[in-house]
Amino acid sequence: MYCPKCLNNTLAINSRGVVHLMINGKKMDSGRFLFNFGEMTSAEFLQAFTEKIESFFKWYSNFQNQDPIAVVELYTSDLTCEDGCPIPIEHYVSVIDILIKKDTLLKILSSQAEKFNMTIELNPEAN
């Protein structure tokens, strides 16, 4: 990834941090989850992520006027430039296909949508 300061391909996601989850522009107060690859395996990360998605779907299923799920955002600001550039706190990067593969994300979303009787109509350009 490219650093917003030096514009070199030296930006990396930290080994621990926070991933924010936003669906259709909605975010739960607890709509973020912690990751620490020094202490968790990729399977544990995937399990924690799946639990967070399930929690969101449970919360969203209580809405009276539910829009079909069209936009899913997973992003973090826990980044480091290999050249030591200070990264602005407001600089976010999508973690789809970096920390979680898009195909895996789609399977989890489909499973939870079926479980909570929701509709998914993802806009490929927005995701």
Helices and strands as residue ranges (DSSP letters): E 11-13, E 16-23, E 32-36, H 42-60, E 72-76, E 79-81, E 93-94, H 102-115
